[in-house]
Amino acid sequence: MRKEIEYKVLRAEEITREMFTNFIRHQKVTKCWRKIEGEWLMKDIEFVDDWSDKEYSLLSGYLKNTSKTGGIVIGVFHKDKLKGFASVESEFLGSDKEYLDLSSLHVSEDMRGHGIGKVLFEMSTTWAREKGAKKLYISAHSSVETQGFYRSVGCVEALEYNKEHVDKEPYDCQLEYVL
């Protein structure tokens, strides 16, 4: 299967709503991390995370913008069908402007567990390092599975939280990765 997988930096004009036709966002969540009184606790929280057509349309617009403004969008294709993607923004964050924002990293449900997420993460960190960042900032889903992935690649709780991210997704875990 590895021979059938292609990782590609996407230009803005290549990013369309239609490229997500075979991408399956579906994630059944049963447990999430929550920070309560300064302590991280695992809570029983059940829901299904999926994206609507409108959300895919918005996403393709966000990714186009990332590419147009000097960030990077990496697509993973299996048999010419999008099965994963990551994006890193070009604008530095933090009081010392040492973070670049890993704004997305997703693998289609049918391709999870094949190491695609780790390769996307490595490609993102390499790009951020080359751009002069000292850290990646990640506002990540609080599900046990998502947090397990980020912890497995070496992410830790962010020393400095980005208010915009916290306000937008208050249940996300704010993480960083030292480059």
ABEGO torsion letter per residue (X at the ends): XAAABBBBBBBAAABBAAAAAABBABBBBABBBBBBGGBBBBBBBBBBBBBBAAAAAAAAAAAAAAAAAGBBBBBBBBGGBBABBBBBBABBBEAAGABBBBABBBBBAAABGAGAAAAAAAAAAAAAAAAGBABBBBBBBABAAAAAAAAAAGBBBBABBBAAAAAABAABBBBBBBX
